[in-house]
Amino acid sequence: MSARLVVLVSGAGTNLQALLDACADEAYGAAVVAVGADRPGIEGLARAQRAGIPTFVLRVADYPLRADWDRALADACDGFSPDLVVSAGFMKLVGPGFLARFGGRFVNTHPALLPAFAGMHGVRDALEYGVKITGCTVFMVDSGTDTGPVVAQAAVPVRDDDDIPTLHERVKVTERALLVETVGRMVREGWSVHGRKVKVGH
């Protein structure tokens, strides 16, 4: 029985595509059952549609209150009975209503080694700081910005001649692989969260 994944996207959906490719192998142990987005007309939705996967779009602007959007997003995800919700480049923060239902089974990625360089510009900030090693993080989403418990991390060396695009591209390649590997291990082996510690496997 494959674990059910709902994937949330805001853009090109390259992380989504990596998950779709992985799920094509039964041994991976998961299936993407729906893809949600916060705006229409993006490549991430087109990838899902080409793969025959149901999609939904919920724009914050269409709701009178942010909490109403948050509840609608939770309801939409709930409708597909996910074992795990994956933020794959989803550029919206969820609220307490969503986390009340999906806390502990909602993962996201970040293009830096958290807690260093949290926020919207992880690659730029790492480069400007002058670190020699950066990387990417898969973490459990909590009520903060990039503050949830770390599930997995991978390092990416910074080259002397790197600029933001070259470094970001290498981080993204590593991030896709880490997300696929981590989600696969979680669904096959199980996971538990104890405070800030996440244990994959029993």
C-alpha beads as a LAMMPS data file, in Angstrom:
LAMMPS data file: protein, C-alpha beads

202 atoms
201 bonds

1 atom types
1 bond types

-500.0 500.0 xlo xhi
-500.0 500.0 ylo yhi
-500.0 500.0 zlo zhi

Masses

1 110.0

Atoms # bond

1 1 1 0.000 0.000 0.000
2 1 1 1.604 3.250 -1.144
3 1 1 1.691 6.259 1.166
4 1 1 -0.419 9.166 -0.072
5 1 1 1.374 12.461 -0.803
6 1 1 -0.239 15.838 -1.374
7 1 1 2.340 18.223 -2.865
8 1 1 2.015 22.027 -2.685
9 1 1 3.712 24.175 -5.362
10 1 1 4.025 27.829 -6.374
11 1 1 6.235 27.705 -9.448
12 1 1 8.041 25.437 -11.885
13 1 1 7.570 22.278 -9.841
14 1 1 11.022 20.745 -10.280
15 1 1 10.864 19.178 -6.791
16 1 1 7.389 17.885 -7.641
17 1 1 8.754 16.337 -10.842
18 1 1 11.517 14.610 -8.889
19 1 1 8.876 13.114 -6.571
20 1 1 6.679 12.063 -9.507
21 1 1 9.648 10.337 -11.135
22 1 1 10.489 8.543 -7.875
23 1 1 6.871 7.466 -7.321
24 1 1 6.840 5.799 -10.744
25 1 1 8.850 2.997 -9.098
26 1 1 6.557 0.910 -6.867
27 1 1 9.446 0.176 -4.538
28 1 1 9.550 3.875 -3.594
29 1 1 6.421 3.350 -1.520
30 1 1 4.493 6.550 -2.226
31 1 1 2.091 8.085 -4.719
32 1 1 1.308 11.749 -5.360
33 1 1 -2.499 11.838 -5.047
34 1 1 -2.990 15.602 -5.530
35 1 1 -1.082 18.813 -6.238
36 1 1 -2.196 22.146 -4.790
37 1 1 -1.060 25.662 -5.649
38 1 1 -1.572 29.233 -4.473
39 1 1 -1.861 30.583 -8.020
40 1 1 -3.082 29.278 -11.387
41 1 1 -1.183 28.910 -14.648
42 1 1 2.119 27.620 -13.249
43 1 1 4.294 24.836 -14.604
44 1 1 3.955 22.848 -11.378
45 1 1 0.217 22.428 -12.044
46 1 1 0.892 21.562 -15.683
47 1 1 3.284 18.793 -14.584
48 1 1 0.564 17.330 -12.376
49 1 1 -2.052 17.547 -15.129
50 1 1 0.263 15.820 -17.609
51 1 1 0.699 13.029 -15.061
52 1 1 -3.080 12.716 -14.616
53 1 1 -2.997 13.901 -10.995
54 1 1 -5.861 15.988 -9.526
55 1 1 -5.021 19.627 -8.795
56 1 1 -6.514 22.479 -6.793
57 1 1 -5.751 26.206 -6.653
58 1 1 -6.452 28.411 -3.628
59 1 1 -5.441 32.058 -3.945
60 1 1 -5.050 34.021 -0.716
61 1 1 -6.649 37.043 -2.453
62 1 1 -9.908 35.124 -2.916
63 1 1 -10.514 34.854 0.845
64 1 1 -11.575 37.673 3.188
65 1 1 -9.206 36.524 5.935
66 1 1 -5.907 34.681 5.831
67 1 1 -7.362 32.209 8.352
68 1 1 -10.172 31.410 5.893
69 1 1 -7.620 30.599 3.181
70 1 1 -5.651 28.507 5.654
71 1 1 -8.774 26.503 6.568
72 1 1 -9.677 26.038 2.896
73 1 1 -6.153 24.792 2.156
74 1 1 -6.373 22.308 5.036
75 1 1 -9.797 21.138 3.826
76 1 1 -8.516 20.694 0.267
77 1 1 -5.541 18.635 1.444
78 1 1 -7.716 16.656 3.858
79 1 1 -9.974 15.664 1.003
80 1 1 -7.179 13.482 -0.392
81 1 1 -6.391 11.761 2.958
82 1 1 -2.624 12.361 2.769
83 1 1 -0.109 10.523 4.909
84 1 1 2.351 13.336 4.231
85 1 1 1.991 16.858 2.822
86 1 1 5.076 18.095 0.966
87 1 1 5.803 21.768 0.348
88 1 1 7.757 21.729 -2.920
89 1 1 8.532 25.387 -3.482
90 1 1 5.215 26.524 -1.963
91 1 1 5.769 30.203 -1.222
92 1 1 3.040 30.740 1.361
93 1 1 3.215 30.319 5.131
94 1 1 0.430 28.188 6.558
95 1 1 -1.335 29.114 9.762
96 1 1 -2.322 27.413 13.019
97 1 1 -5.464 25.889 11.524
98 1 1 -3.467 24.000 8.910
99 1 1 -0.782 22.973 11.388
100 1 1 -3.408 21.713 13.847
101 1 1 -4.346 19.118 11.231
102 1 1 -1.032 18.441 9.535
103 1 1 1.635 19.262 12.122
104 1 1 4.132 16.414 12.277
105 1 1 3.350 15.326 8.717
106 1 1 4.063 18.465 6.702
107 1 1 7.618 18.760 5.325
108 1 1 9.369 21.542 3.451
109 1 1 12.807 22.155 1.983
110 1 1 15.158 25.112 2.434
111 1 1 18.258 25.971 0.352
112 1 1 20.641 26.336 3.322
113 1 1 21.736 24.380 6.385
114 1 1 19.166 25.513 8.943
115 1 1 19.152 27.205 11.358
116 1 1 21.697 29.221 9.350
117 1 1 20.348 31.537 6.630
118 1 1 16.619 31.073 7.152
119 1 1 14.151 33.158 5.142
120 1 1 13.656 33.935 1.485
121 1 1 17.307 34.367 0.433
122 1 1 19.201 31.397 1.860
123 1 1 21.614 31.048 -1.051
124 1 1 22.369 34.761 -1.358
125 1 1 22.819 35.166 2.390
126 1 1 25.204 32.201 2.631
127 1 1 27.259 33.521 -0.295
128 1 1 27.416 37.044 1.137
129 1 1 28.451 35.723 4.551
130 1 1 31.373 33.922 2.947
131 1 1 30.705 30.383 4.198
132 1 1 32.699 27.573 2.608
133 1 1 29.920 24.999 2.940
134 1 1 26.172 25.521 2.591
135 1 1 23.528 23.030 1.577
136 1 1 19.861 22.204 1.998
137 1 1 17.475 21.053 4.683
138 1 1 14.283 19.006 4.798
139 1 1 12.324 20.001 7.893
140 1 1 8.970 19.644 9.601
141 1 1 6.944 22.835 9.189
142 1 1 5.963 24.620 12.400
143 1 1 4.502 28.061 13.101
144 1 1 7.789 29.891 12.475
145 1 1 9.664 30.689 9.270
146 1 1 12.067 27.802 8.559
147 1 1 12.198 26.981 12.291
148 1 1 10.724 23.469 12.416
149 1 1 12.575 20.296 13.461
150 1 1 15.206 19.138 10.951
151 1 1 14.550 15.794 9.240
152 1 1 17.606 15.650 6.948
153 1 1 20.408 17.837 5.601
154 1 1 22.980 17.663 2.824
155 1 1 26.086 19.788 2.345
156 1 1 27.068 21.700 -0.799
157 1 1 30.587 23.198 -0.983
158 1 1 30.821 26.856 -2.011
159 1 1 33.337 27.507 -4.788
160 1 1 35.472 30.625 -4.904
161 1 1 33.973 31.659 -8.242
162 1 1 30.333 30.993 -7.291
163 1 1 27.664 33.610 -7.807
164 1 1 24.031 33.267 -6.694
165 1 1 22.803 31.450 -9.859
166 1 1 25.637 28.901 -9.988
167 1 1 25.439 28.109 -6.281
168 1 1 21.642 28.015 -6.305
169 1 1 21.621 25.541 -9.179
170 1 1 23.921 23.112 -7.332
171 1 1 21.919 23.509 -4.139
172 1 1 18.681 22.794 -6.049
173 1 1 20.096 19.587 -7.557
174 1 1 21.128 18.409 -4.084
175 1 1 17.800 19.553 -2.604
176 1 1 15.758 17.514 -5.091
177 1 1 17.763 14.378 -4.332
178 1 1 17.537 14.934 -0.576
179 1 1 13.768 15.511 -0.702
180 1 1 13.172 12.335 -2.732
181 1 1 15.444 10.257 -0.508
182 1 1 13.968 11.638 2.736
183 1 1 10.299 11.338 1.777
184 1 1 10.945 7.802 0.546
185 1 1 12.578 6.786 3.820
186 1 1 9.792 8.414 5.852
187 1 1 6.993 6.577 4.039
188 1 1 8.789 3.221 3.983
189 1 1 10.273 3.252 7.486
190 1 1 8.001 5.609 9.426
191 1 1 9.020 8.634 11.481
192 1 1 8.502 10.196 14.884
193 1 1 8.983 13.722 16.238
194 1 1 10.205 14.286 19.800
195 1 1 10.620 17.981 20.496
196 1 1 13.250 19.153 18.006
197 1 1 14.438 15.634 17.167
198 1 1 12.997 13.779 14.185
199 1 1 13.738 10.084 13.938
200 1 1 13.184 8.264 10.635
201 1 1 12.749 4.514 11.010
202 1 1 11.725 2.556 14.066

Bonds

1 1 1 2
2 1 2 3
3 1 3 4
4 1 4 5
5 1 5 6
6 1 6 7
7 1 7 8
8 1 8 9
9 1 9 10
10 1 10 11
11 1 11 12
12 1 12 13
13 1 13 14
14 1 14 15
15 1 15 16
16 1 16 17
17 1 17 18
18 1 18 19
19 1 19 20
20 1 20 21
21 1 21 22
22 1 22 23
23 1 23 24
24 1 24 25
25 1 25 26
26 1 26 27
27 1 27 28
28 1 28 29
29 1 29 30
30 1 30 31
31 1 31 32
32 1 32 33
33 1 33 34
34 1 34 35
35 1 35 36
36 1 36 37
37 1 37 38
38 1 38 39
39 1 39 40
40 1 40 41
41 1 41 42
42 1 42 43
43 1 43 44
44 1 44 45
45 1 45 46
46 1 46 47
47 1 47 48
48 1 48 49
49 1 49 50
50 1 50 51
51 1 51 52
52 1 52 53
53 1 53 54
54 1 54 55
55 1 55 56
56 1 56 57
57 1 57 58
58 1 58 59
59 1 59 60
60 1 60 61
61 1 61 62
62 1 62 63
63 1 63 64
64 1 64 65
65 1 65 66
66 1 66 67
67 1 67 68
68 1 68 69
69 1 69 70
70 1 70 71
71 1 71 72
72 1 72 73
73 1 73 74
74 1 74 75
75 1 75 76
76 1 76 77
77 1 77 78
78 1 78 79
79 1 79 80
80 1 80 81
81 1 81 82
82 1 82 83
83 1 83 84
84 1 84 85
85 1 85 86
86 1 86 87
87 1 87 88
88 1 88 89
89 1 89 90
90 1 90 91
91 1 91 92
92 1 92 93
93 1 93 94
94 1 94 95
95 1 95 96
96 1 96 97
97 1 97 98
98 1 98 99
99 1 99 100
100 1 100 101
101 1 101 102
102 1 102 103
103 1 103 104
104 1 104 105
105 1 105 106
106 1 106 107
107 1 107 108
108 1 108 109
109 1 109 110
110 1 110 111
111 1 111 112
112 1 112 113
113 1 113 114
114 1 114 115
115 1 115 116
116 1 116 117
117 1 117 118
118 1 118 119
119 1 119 120
120 1 120 121
121 1 121 122
122 1 122 123
123 1 123 124
124 1 124 125
125 1 125 126
126 1 126 127
127 1 127 128
128 1 128 129
129 1 129 130
130 1 130 131
131 1 131 132
132 1 132 133
133 1 133 134
134 1 134 135
135 1 135 136
136 1 136 137
137 1 137 138
138 1 138 139
139 1 139 140
140 1 140 141
141 1 141 142
142 1 142 143
143 1 143 144
144 1 144 145
145 1 145 146
146 1 146 147
147 1 147 148
148 1 148 149
149 1 149 150
150 1 150 151
151 1 151 152
152 1 152 153
153 1 153 154
154 1 154 155
155 1 155 156
156 1 156 157
157 1 157 158
158 1 158 159
159 1 159 160
160 1 160 161
161 1 161 162
162 1 162 163
163 1 163 164
164 1 164 165
165 1 165 166
166 1 166 167
167 1 167 168
168 1 168 169
169 1 169 170
170 1 170 171
171 1 171 172
172 1 172 173
173 1 173 174
174 1 174 175
175 1 175 176
176 1 176 177
177 1 177 178
178 1 178 179
179 1 179 180
180 1 180 181
181 1 181 182
182 1 182 183
183 1 183 184
184 1 184 185
185 1 185 186
186 1 186 187
187 1 187 188
188 1 188 189
189 1 189 190
190 1 190 191
191 1 191 192
192 1 192 193
193 1 193 194
194 1 194 195
195 1 195 196
196 1 196 197
197 1 197 198
198 1 198 199
199 1 199 200
200 1 200 201
201 1 201 202
